């Protein structure tokens, strides 16, 4: 445990100890799945395990119960601080087992059809620790979910030492992903082989390596393991509780590697070794990527001073160059300070609105958190499934990604790649494209402030396709001051693209923007729900556009946009630029002909 961790750990301990047991977890929200939480302890930690139990009782979502497994010999030496916690949510059970395996195997024997979450006895777990596991479990109900994972790595057909098994930074499921128990692992029902509880076998093959034993048992029934999407904050070690652990022999003496080789031979594991390959640079052009990374760093640190210089000059010239661009695009002189038209109001928002929430919703990764914060747990069902996110292009594990996906940069517009068959991709070309995206200082030249504040990352989402294998149409809901201006639907992609605008009753409006109106479609079955959710996520903004994809009965929020068209939307007919601007003042579109 690091010295700097002690103050935070002691503060958490004081808070937990002085909170009455009956108050722990008060107000916990209901969960669609109520797991069993299972752990064990050793004699040297009996005095401190009550702190761990208190942190588990204090979770912000409901669970079935916590079970602490102890050896029979400890029955008469338990401290009152531990026994006093016994209630309908926490019980102590006894076993003849002495190893760390019992935290899972004993609960499996008693509750074989339950979802079980395991943890360690020497950590303080954050309040949302369990809920973060359950969020991913709802999305991937058949996979084992862990807050911390390593990649089992080989080189030239030989298993690398355990310390060289790299930590997983992505959330893609893989057979080579090893769940690390201390941070918390969720096991769905029947995700492990029936021999998991065979004490004679695991005491012989993996007596001190429960994580590896459970990994082998999952492989025998083809259960994949994935790292949780939200694995922060990490649990906090309890001071002075880790003097006795398995780390020295398993990691420092590399017994984990030896144990894995024993398990592999015994069960004749036939695994795809392409997933077990040591993570090497995605290309032989390693030095080229180092130069690209240095260039990216230089661009990132330059954005802030460049924004200040550009902004100062723009103010001195009363936004002369932006005004010229506006006139060239829309053919009228704008008033950025007392806006009237729709485009003038968007420009005003770009130039003067500095709400921190704009940055969060403009970030294609952080907007997911905003949606859940705004809608609660209900908001998860509107999120496009996320496969992983990465700081640098070289980190993308192309070999273990699904065959089709969507790759995006989180900080701009037009930086996305639809992949239908990853086998057609070249690593070098992919990395080059991603660096081109990341090195783009999006928003700087167009005065879109929110984008310049985003911490750049790459994200990969599932590819959404209709039953015909097509990309679904975009449904874009424009919200102004808590009211829906219109629903914009874009038809077609790249070629023959058209756009139709509808009101809330799905009547076609007599204008469009940028693209001609060619197609009229039926009213979506869940239009009311789309409008209701859009109003909720847009309630913190004077203006926001909420983009949707509809696939059968499922609806997904694609993004929340603050600056549509950069404030340079060409209205057809042009008078509706004024009419839509009047909507800010409460003027309904149906009344605008009287203006």
C-alpha positions as CSV (number, residue, x, y, z in Angstrom):
1,X,0.0,0.0,0.0
2,X,1.4,3.4,-1.0
3,X,1.9,6.1,1.7
4,X,-0.3,8.6,-0.2
5,X,-3.2,6.1,0.1
6,X,-3.3,6.1,3.9
7,X,-5.1,9.4,4.6
8,X,-7.9,8.5,2.1
9,X,-8.2,5.0,3.6
10,X,-8.4,6.2,7.2
11,X,-11.0,8.8,6.2
12,X,-13.2,6.1,4.6
13,X,-12.8,3.8,7.6
14,X,-13.8,6.5,10.1
15,X,-16.9,7.3,8.0
16,X,-17.9,3.6,7.7
17,X,-17.3,2.8,11.4
18,X,-19.3,5.7,12.7
19,X,-22.2,5.1,10.4
20,X,-24.9,3.0,12.2
21,X,-25.2,-0.4,10.6
22,X,-28.9,0.2,9.9
23,X,-28.0,3.3,7.9
24,X,-25.6,1.5,5.6
25,X,-27.0,1.3,2.1
26,X,-30.2,3.2,3.0
27,X,-32.0,4.3,-0.1
28,X,-30.3,1.7,-2.3
29,X,-32.1,1.5,-5.7
30,X,-33.8,-1.6,-6.9
31,X,-31.8,-3.9,-9.2
32,X,-33.3,-6.1,-11.9
33,X,-30.7,-8.8,-10.8
34,X,-30.1,-9.3,-7.1
35,X,-26.7,-11.1,-6.8
36,X,-25.2,-12.9,-3.9
37,X,-22.0,-11.2,-2.7
38,X,-19.5,-13.8,-1.5
39,X,-16.1,-13.6,0.2
40,X,-13.8,-15.3,2.7
41,X,-11.1,-14.3,5.1
42,X,-8.1,-15.6,7.0
43,X,-7.4,-15.5,10.7
44,X,-5.0,-12.5,10.4
45,X,-7.8,-10.4,8.9
46,X,-10.7,-11.3,11.1
47,X,-10.2,-8.1,13.0
48,X,-10.4,-5.9,9.9
49,X,-12.9,-7.7,7.6
50,X,-15.8,-5.9,9.3
51,X,-14.7,-2.7,7.4
52,X,-15.0,-4.6,4.1
53,X,-18.4,-5.9,5.1
54,X,-19.6,-2.4,6.0
55,X,-18.5,-1.1,2.6
56,X,-20.4,-3.9,0.9
57,X,-23.5,-3.2,3.0
58,X,-23.2,0.4,1.9
59,X,-23.7,-0.3,-1.8
60,X,-26.1,2.0,-3.7
61,X,-28.1,-0.9,-5.3
62,X,-29.9,-3.9,-3.8
63,X,-28.4,-7.4,-3.6
64,X,-29.7,-10.7,-2.2
65,X,-27.2,-11.0,0.7
66,X,-23.6,-11.0,1.6
67,X,-22.0,-14.3,2.7
68,X,-18.7,-14.4,4.6
69,X,-17.2,-17.9,4.6
70,X,-15.0,-18.8,7.5
71,X,-13.3,-21.9,8.7
72,X,-14.9,-23.7,11.7
73,X,-11.9,-22.9,13.9
74,X,-12.8,-19.2,13.8
75,X,-16.3,-19.6,15.2
76,X,-15.3,-18.7,18.8
77,X,-12.9,-15.9,18.1
78,X,-14.9,-13.5,16.0
79,X,-14.8,-9.9,17.1
80,X,-18.1,-8.2,18.1
81,X,-17.5,-5.6,15.4
82,X,-18.1,-8.3,12.9
83,X,-20.9,-10.4,14.5
84,X,-22.9,-7.2,15.3
85,X,-23.3,-6.7,11.5
86,X,-25.3,-9.9,11.1
87,X,-28.7,-9.2,9.6
88,X,-31.0,-10.3,6.7
89,X,-28.4,-8.8,4.3
90,X,-25.3,-10.3,5.9
91,X,-24.6,-13.7,7.3
92,X,-21.5,-15.7,8.3
93,X,-21.2,-19.3,7.2
94,X,-18.7,-21.9,8.1
95,X,-16.8,-24.5,6.0
96,X,-14.0,-27.0,6.3
97,X,-12.3,-25.4,3.3
98,X,-9.2,-23.3,4.1
99,X,-8.2,-22.0,0.6
100,X,-9.3,-18.8,-1.2
101,X,-11.5,-20.9,-3.6
102,X,-14.2,-21.1,-1.0
103,X,-15.3,-17.5,-1.5
104,X,-17.0,-18.8,-4.7
105,X,-17.2,-22.6,-4.6
106,X,-19.1,-22.7,-1.3
107,X,-21.7,-20.3,-2.5
108,X,-21.9,-22.2,-5.9
109,X,-22.7,-25.3,-3.9
110,X,-25.5,-23.6,-2.0
111,X,-26.9,-21.4,-4.7
112,X,-26.1,-22.9,-8.1
113,X,-28.7,-20.9,-10.0
114,X,-27.7,-17.4,-8.6
115,X,-25.7,-14.6,-9.9
116,X,-22.6,-14.4,-7.7
117,X,-20.2,-11.5,-7.1
118,X,-16.9,-12.2,-5.4
119,X,-14.5,-9.8,-3.8
120,X,-11.6,-9.8,-1.3
121,X,-11.5,-9.2,2.4
122,X,-8.9,-6.5,2.6
123,X,-10.4,-3.7,0.6
124,X,-13.0,-0.9,1.0
125,X,-15.3,-1.0,-2.0
126,X,-16.9,2.2,-3.4
127,X,-20.6,2.7,-3.1
128,X,-21.3,2.1,-6.8
129,X,-18.9,-0.9,-7.1
130,X,-21.7,-3.4,-7.4
131,X,-23.9,-1.3,-9.6
132,X,-21.1,-0.9,-12.2
133,X,-20.8,-4.6,-12.5
134,X,-24.6,-5.0,-12.8
135,X,-24.8,-2.4,-15.6
136,X,-22.5,-4.4,-17.7
137,X,-24.2,-7.7,-16.7
138,X,-27.5,-6.4,-18.1
139,X,-25.8,-5.6,-21.3
140,X,-23.8,-8.9,-21.5
141,X,-25.8,-11.4,-19.4
142,X,-23.7,-14.5,-20.4
143,X,-20.3,-13.0,-19.8
144,X,-18.2,-12.9,-16.7
145,X,-17.6,-9.2,-15.8
146,X,-14.6,-8.1,-13.8
147,X,-13.4,-4.7,-12.7
148,X,-9.8,-5.7,-13.3
149,X,-8.4,-8.0,-16.0
150,X,-5.2,-9.2,-17.4
151,X,-4.4,-10.7,-20.8
152,X,-2.9,-14.2,-20.8
153,X,0.2,-13.6,-23.0
154,X,2.5,-16.0,-25.0
155,X,5.5,-15.4,-27.2
156,X,6.7,-18.0,-29.7
157,X,4.4,-20.6,-28.3
158,X,5.7,-20.2,-24.7
159,X,3.7,-18.6,-21.8
160,X,5.2,-15.4,-20.6
161,X,5.8,-14.7,-16.9
162,X,2.7,-13.6,-15.1
163,X,4.0,-10.0,-14.6
164,X,4.1,-9.7,-18.4
165,X,0.4,-10.6,-18.7
166,X,-0.8,-7.1,-19.6
167,X,-3.7,-5.3,-18.0
168,X,-6.8,-5.1,-20.2
169,X,-7.7,-1.5,-21.1
170,X,-10.6,-2.3,-23.4
171,X,-13.9,-4.0,-22.7
172,X,-14.1,-6.5,-25.6
173,X,-14.9,-10.0,-24.5
174,X,-12.1,-12.6,-25.0
175,X,-11.2,-16.1,-24.1
176,X,-7.7,-14.9,-23.1
177,X,-9.0,-12.4,-20.6
178,X,-8.3,-13.3,-17.0
179,X,-10.6,-11.8,-14.2
180,X,-8.6,-10.5,-11.2
181,X,-10.5,-11.2,-8.1
182,X,-9.6,-8.4,-5.7
183,X,-11.5,-5.7,-7.7
184,X,-14.7,-7.7,-7.9
185,X,-16.0,-10.3,-10.4
186,X,-19.5,-11.1,-11.4
187,X,-20.3,-14.7,-12.4
188,X,-23.7,-15.3,-14.2
189,X,-25.6,-18.5,-13.4
190,X,-24.1,-21.6,-15.0
191,X,-21.1,-19.7,-16.4
192,X,-18.6,-22.2,-14.9
193,X,-18.1,-25.9,-15.4
194,X,-19.8,-28.4,-13.0
195,X,-16.3,-29.4,-11.7
196,X,-15.7,-26.0,-10.3
197,X,-16.6,-27.2,-6.8
198,X,-14.3,-30.3,-7.0
199,X,-12.1,-29.6,-4.0
200,X,-9.8,-32.6,-4.6
201,X,-9.0,-31.4,-8.1
202,X,-8.4,-27.7,-7.4
203,X,-6.4,-28.5,-4.3
204,X,-4.2,-30.7,-6.5
205,X,-3.9,-28.5,-9.6
206,X,-4.3,-24.9,-8.4
207,X,-4.2,-24.8,-4.6
208,X,-3.3,-21.1,-4.3
209,X,-4.6,-19.7,-7.6
210,X,-8.3,-19.4,-7.4
211,X,-8.5,-16.9,-10.3
212,X,-6.8,-19.3,-12.7
213,X,-9.0,-22.2,-11.5
214,X,-12.2,-20.2,-12.2
215,X,-10.7,-19.1,-15.6
216,X,-10.2,-22.7,-16.7
217,X,-13.7,-23.6,-15.5
218,X,-15.2,-20.8,-17.6
219,X,-13.3,-21.9,-20.7
220,X,-14.6,-25.4,-20.4
221,X,-18.1,-24.1,-20.9
222,X,-17.1,-21.4,-23.5
223,X,-17.9,-18.5,-21.2
224,X,-16.1,-15.3,-22.2
225,X,-14.7,-12.7,-19.7
226,X,-14.7,-9.0,-20.2
227,X,-13.5,-6.0,-18.2
228,X,-16.2,-3.7,-17.0
229,X,-16.8,-0.5,-18.8
230,X,-16.5,1.6,-15.6
231,X,-13.8,0.1,-13.5
232,X,-13.0,3.3,-11.6
233,X,-12.8,4.2,-8.8
234,X,-10.8,1.2,-7.6
235,X,-11.3,-0.3,-4.2
236,X,-9.1,1.1,-1.4
237,X,-6.7,-1.2,0.5
238,X,-7.3,-1.5,4.3
239,X,-4.1,-0.3,6.0
240,X,-2.0,-3.1,7.6
241,X,-4.3,-5.9,6.4
242,X,-2.1,-7.1,3.5
243,X,1.0,-8.2,5.3
244,X,0.0,-11.8,4.6
245,X,-1.1,-12.6,1.0
246,X,-0.6,-14.9,-2.0
247,X,1.2,-12.2,-3.9
248,X,4.7,-13.2,-3.0
249,X,4.5,-16.8,-4.2
250,X,2.0,-16.4,-7.0
251,X,3.4,-13.2,-8.6
252,X,6.9,-12.6,-7.3
253,X,7.8,-16.3,-7.6
254,X,5.8,-16.6,-10.8
255,X,3.7,-19.6,-9.6
256,X,0.7,-18.3,-11.6
257,X,2.5,-19.1,-14.8
258,X,3.5,-22.5,-13.6
259,X,-0.1,-23.2,-12.4
260,X,-1.6,-22.1,-15.7
261,X,0.7,-24.5,-17.6
262,X,-0.3,-27.4,-15.2
263,X,-4.0,-26.6,-15.8
264,X,-3.6,-26.3,-19.5
265,X,-1.9,-29.7,-19.7
266,X,-4.4,-31.4,-17.4
267,X,-7.5,-30.2,-19.3
268,X,-5.9,-30.3,-22.8
269,X,-7.1,-26.8,-23.4
270,X,-7.5,-26.1,-27.1
271,X,-7.4,-22.4,-27.3
272,X,-7.0,-19.9,-30.1
273,X,-3.4,-18.8,-29.4
274,X,-3.9,-15.8,-31.7
275,X,-5.7,-14.3,-28.8
276,X,-2.9,-15.2,-26.4
277,X,-0.2,-13.3,-28.3
278,X,1.9,-10.8,-26.4
279,X,0.7,-7.3,-27.2
280,X,3.2,-5.9,-29.6
281,X,3.0,-2.6,-31.6
282,X,0.3,-2.9,-34.2
283,X,2.9,-2.2,-36.8
284,X,6.6,-2.5,-37.4
285,X,6.5,1.3,-38.0
286,X,6.8,1.8,-34.2
287,X,9.1,4.9,-34.5
288,X,6.6,6.5,-36.9
289,X,3.9,6.1,-34.4
290,X,6.1,7.6,-31.7
291,X,6.5,10.7,-33.8
292,X,2.8,10.8,-34.4
293,X,2.2,10.6,-30.7
294,X,4.6,13.5,-30.1
295,X,2.9,15.6,-32.7
296,X,-0.5,14.8,-31.1
297,X,0.9,15.9,-27.7
298,X,2.2,19.2,-29.2
299,X,-1.2,19.9,-30.8
300,X,-3.1,19.1,-27.6
301,X,-1.0,21.5,-25.4
302,X,-1.2,24.2,-28.1
303,X,-5.0,24.3,-28.3
304,X,-5.5,26.4,-25.1
305,X,-3.1,29.2,-26.0
306,X,-4.3,29.2,-29.7
307,X,-7.9,29.5,-28.5
308,X,-7.0,32.5,-26.4
309,X,-5.1,34.2,-29.2
310,X,-7.7,33.5,-31.8
311,X,-10.5,34.5,-29.5
312,X,-8.8,37.7,-28.5
313,X,-8.3,38.7,-32.1
314,X,-11.8,37.7,-33.0
315,X,-13.2,40.0,-30.3
316,X,-11.1,42.9,-31.4
317,X,-12.4,42.5,-35.0
318,X,-15.9,41.8,-33.8
319,X,-15.7,38.3,-35.3
320,X,-14.8,39.6,-38.8
321,X,-13.8,36.3,-40.3
322,X,-16.7,34.4,-38.9
323,X,-19.0,37.1,-40.2
324,X,-17.5,36.8,-43.7
325,X,-17.9,33.0,-43.7
326,X,-21.5,33.4,-42.5
327,X,-22.3,35.9,-45.4
328,X,-20.6,33.6,-47.9
329,X,-22.6,30.6,-46.8
330,X,-26.0,32.1,-46.1
331,X,-25.9,35.4,-48.0
332,X,-27.1,37.8,-45.3
333,X,-25.2,39.8,-42.7
334,X,-25.5,38.3,-39.2
335,X,-26.0,39.9,-35.8
336,X,-24.1,37.8,-33.3
337,X,-24.8,40.1,-30.3
338,X,-28.6,40.5,-30.7
339,X,-29.5,37.3,-32.7
340,X,-32.9,36.9,-34.4
341,X,-32.5,34.0,-36.9
342,X,-31.9,30.3,-36.0
343,X,-28.3,30.4,-37.3
344,X,-27.6,33.7,-35.5
345,X,-28.7,32.2,-32.2
346,X,-26.5,29.1,-32.7
347,X,-23.5,31.4,-33.5
348,X,-24.3,33.4,-30.3
349,X,-24.3,30.1,-28.4
350,X,-20.9,29.2,-29.9
351,X,-19.4,32.6,-29.0
352,X,-20.8,33.2,-25.5
353,X,-22.1,30.1,-23.8
354,X,-19.4,28.5,-21.6
355,X,-21.4,26.0,-19.6
356,X,-19.2,23.0,-18.6
357,X,-22.1,20.7,-19.4
358,X,-21.6,21.6,-23.1
359,X,-18.2,19.9,-22.9
360,X,-19.7,16.8,-21.3
361,X,-22.5,16.3,-23.8
362,X,-20.2,17.1,-26.8
363,X,-17.8,14.4,-25.8
364,X,-19.1,11.2,-27.5
365,X,-17.8,9.1,-24.5
366,X,-18.8,11.3,-21.5
367,X,-22.3,11.9,-23.0
368,X,-23.1,8.4,-22.0
369,X,-22.5,9.3,-18.3
370,X,-24.7,12.4,-18.8
371,X,-27.6,10.4,-20.1
372,X,-27.4,8.0,-17.2
373,X,-27.1,10.9,-14.7
374,X,-30.1,12.6,-16.2
375,X,-32.4,9.6,-16.8
376,X,-31.2,7.2,-14.1
377,X,-30.8,3.5,-14.7
378,X,-33.5,3.7,-17.3
379,X,-31.0,5.7,-19.5
380,X,-28.8,2.6,-20.0
381,X,-31.2,1.1,-22.5
382,X,-30.8,4.1,-24.8
383,X,-27.0,3.7,-25.1
384,X,-25.4,2.1,-28.1
385,X,-23.4,-0.8,-26.8
386,X,-19.8,0.2,-26.2
387,X,-17.0,-2.3,-27.0
388,X,-14.1,-0.2,-25.8
389,X,-12.3,3.1,-25.7
390,X,-8.6,3.9,-26.2
391,X,-6.2,6.8,-25.7
392,X,-3.9,5.9,-28.7
393,X,-4.6,4.1,-32.0
394,X,-1.9,1.5,-31.3
395,X,-3.9,0.3,-28.3
396,X,-6.8,-0.9,-30.4
397,X,-6.8,-4.7,-30.2
398,X,-8.0,-5.4,-33.7
399,X,-7.5,-9.1,-33.5
400,X,-10.1,-9.6,-30.7
401,X,-12.7,-7.0,-31.8
402,X,-15.9,-8.3,-33.4
403,X,-16.0,-8.6,-37.2
404,X,-18.1,-5.4,-37.5
405,X,-18.1,-2.3,-35.4
406,X,-18.1,1.5,-35.6
407,X,-14.9,3.4,-34.7
408,X,-15.1,7.1,-33.6
409,X,-13.1,9.9,-32.2
410,X,-14.9,11.5,-29.3
411,X,-14.1,15.1,-29.9
412,X,-15.5,16.2,-33.2
413,X,-17.8,15.6,-36.2
414,X,-17.1,13.5,-39.3
415,X,-14.5,11.3,-37.5
416,X,-16.1,7.9,-37.7
417,X,-15.5,4.7,-39.6
418,X,-18.1,2.0,-40.2
419,X,-16.4,-1.4,-40.4
420,X,-18.5,-4.2,-41.8
421,X,-15.6,-6.7,-42.1
422,X,-12.4,-6.0,-40.1
423,X,-10.4,-8.4,-42.3
424,X,-10.4,-5.7,-44.9
425,X,-8.6,-3.3,-42.6
426,X,-4.9,-2.6,-42.6
427,X,-3.4,-1.9,-39.1
428,X,-1.1,0.8,-40.6
429,X,-3.9,2.5,-42.4
430,X,-6.2,2.3,-39.4
431,X,-3.6,3.9,-37.1
432,X,-2.8,6.6,-39.6
433,X,-6.5,7.5,-40.0
434,X,-7.0,7.6,-36.2
435,X,-3.9,9.8,-35.7
436,X,-5.3,12.1,-38.4
437,X,-8.5,12.4,-36.4
438,X,-6.9,12.9,-33.0
439,X,-4.5,15.6,-34.4
440,X,-7.4,17.6,-35.6
441,X,-8.1,20.6,-33.3
442,X,-11.8,20.4,-34.0
443,X,-13.7,23.5,-33.0
444,X,-10.8,25.9,-33.0
445,X,-11.3,27.4,-36.4
446,X,-15.1,27.3,-36.2
447,X,-15.3,28.8,-32.6
448,X,-17.0,25.7,-31.3
449,X,-15.6,26.1,-27.8
450,X,-16.9,22.9,-26.2
451,X,-15.0,20.6,-28.6
452,X,-11.7,22.3,-27.8
453,X,-12.0,21.2,-24.1
454,X,-12.6,17.5,-24.8
455,X,-9.9,15.0,-23.7
456,X,-9.4,13.1,-27.0
457,X,-10.0,9.4,-27.1
458,X,-11.1,6.8,-29.6
459,X,-14.2,4.6,-29.0
460,X,-15.6,1.5,-30.6
461,X,-19.4,0.8,-30.6
462,X,-21.4,-2.0,-31.9
463,X,-22.5,-1.6,-35.5
464,X,-26.3,-1.1,-35.6
465,X,-28.0,-2.5,-38.8
466,X,-31.5,-3.0,-39.9
467,X,-32.9,-6.4,-40.8
468,X,-31.9,-5.6,-44.4
469,X,-28.3,-4.9,-43.3
470,X,-28.6,-1.2,-43.8
471,X,-27.5,1.7,-41.5
472,X,-30.7,3.0,-39.8
473,X,-32.0,6.5,-40.6
474,X,-31.2,9.3,-38.2
475,X,-34.0,10.9,-36.2
476,X,-32.9,14.3,-34.9
477,X,-35.1,16.0,-32.3
478,X,-34.5,19.8,-32.1
479,X,-35.3,21.1,-28.6
480,X,-35.5,24.8,-27.8
481,X,-36.3,26.0,-24.3
482,X,-38.1,22.8,-23.3
483,X,-40.2,22.5,-26.5
484,X,-39.7,20.5,-29.7
485,X,-39.1,22.6,-32.7
486,X,-39.1,19.7,-35.2
487,X,-38.0,16.2,-35.8
488,X,-35.5,15.9,-38.6
489,X,-35.1,12.6,-40.5
490,X,-32.2,12.0,-42.9
491,X,-32.7,9.4,-45.5
492,X,-30.0,7.7,-47.6
493,X,-26.2,7.9,-47.0
494,X,-23.7,9.8,-49.1
495,X,-25.5,9.3,-52.4
496,X,-29.0,10.5,-53.0
497,X,-29.3,11.9,-49.4
498,X,-32.5,13.7,-48.5
499,X,-34.0,15.3,-45.4
500,X,-37.6,15.7,-44.2
501,X,-38.8,17.7,-41.2
502,X,-41.8,16.8,-39.1
503,X,-43.7,18.4,-36.2
504,X,-44.6,16.5,-33.0
505,X,-47.7,15.1,-34.6
506,X,-45.7,13.8,-37.6
507,X,-47.0,16.4,-40.0
508,X,-44.5,17.3,-42.7
509,X,-43.2,20.8,-42.3
510,X,-43.0,23.1,-45.3
511,X,-39.2,23.6,-45.1
512,X,-36.0,21.7,-44.8
513,X,-32.3,22.4,-44.3
514,X,-29.3,21.7,-46.6
515,X,-30.9,18.7,-48.4
516,X,-34.0,18.6,-50.5
517,X,-37.1,16.8,-49.2
518,X,-37.8,13.6,-51.2
519,X,-39.0,11.0,-48.8
520,X,-41.9,10.8,-46.3
521,X,-42.0,7.9,-43.9
522,X,-44.5,6.6,-41.4
523,X,-44.6,7.9,-37.8
524,X,-42.4,5.8,-35.5
525,X,-44.3,3.7,-33.1
526,X,-42.5,5.1,-30.1
527,X,-42.4,8.7,-31.1
528,X,-43.9,9.9,-27.8
529,X,-41.2,8.1,-25.9
530,X,-38.5,9.6,-28.1
531,X,-39.9,13.1,-27.6
532,X,-40.3,12.6,-23.8
533,X,-36.7,11.3,-23.4
534,X,-35.3,14.1,-25.7
535,X,-37.0,16.8,-23.6
536,X,-35.5,15.3,-20.4
537,X,-31.9,15.1,-21.7
538,X,-32.2,18.6,-23.2
539,X,-33.7,20.3,-20.1
540,X,-30.3,21.7,-19.1
541,X,-29.8,23.6,-22.3
542,X,-31.5,26.5,-24.1
543,X,-31.0,24.5,-27.3
544,X,-30.0,20.9,-28.0
545,X,-30.5,18.4,-30.8
546,X,-30.9,14.8,-29.6
547,X,-30.1,12.2,-32.3
548,X,-31.7,8.8,-32.4
549,X,-31.5,5.4,-34.2
550,X,-34.5,3.2,-34.2
551,X,-34.1,-0.6,-34.7
552,X,-37.5,-2.4,-34.3
553,X,-38.5,-2.0,-30.7
554,X,-35.1,-0.6,-29.6
555,X,-34.1,3.0,-29.6
556,X,-30.6,4.4,-29.2
557,X,-29.3,7.9,-28.6
558,X,-26.5,8.6,-31.1
559,X,-25.3,11.9,-29.7
560,X,-26.5,15.3,-28.3
561,X,-25.5,18.2,-30.6
562,X,-25.2,21.8,-29.5
563,X,-24.0,23.5,-32.7
564,X,-26.0,22.0,-35.7
565,X,-24.3,22.7,-38.9
566,X,-21.9,24.9,-37.1
567,X,-24.6,27.6,-37.1
568,X,-24.5,27.7,-40.9
569,X,-27.6,25.7,-41.9
570,X,-29.1,26.6,-45.3
571,X,-32.8,26.8,-44.8
572,X,-35.1,26.0,-47.8
573,X,-37.1,28.3,-48.1
574,X,-34.7,30.9,-46.5
575,X,-37.5,32.6,-44.5
576,X,-37.7,29.7,-42.1
577,X,-34.3,30.7,-40.7
578,X,-36.2,33.7,-39.2
579,X,-39.3,31.6,-38.3
580,X,-37.3,29.0,-36.4
581,X,-35.3,31.8,-34.6
582,X,-38.6,33.2,-33.4
583,X,-39.3,29.8,-31.7
584,X,-36.8,30.9,-29.0
585,X,-39.3,33.7,-28.1
586,X,-42.2,31.3,-27.8
587,X,-43.5,31.8,-31.4
588,X,-45.0,28.5,-32.7
589,X,-44.1,27.5,-36.2
590,X,-47.8,27.3,-37.3
591,X,-48.1,31.0,-36.3
592,X,-45.0,32.3,-38.0
593,X,-46.8,33.2,-41.3
594,X,-48.2,36.1,-39.4
595,X,-44.8,37.6,-38.7
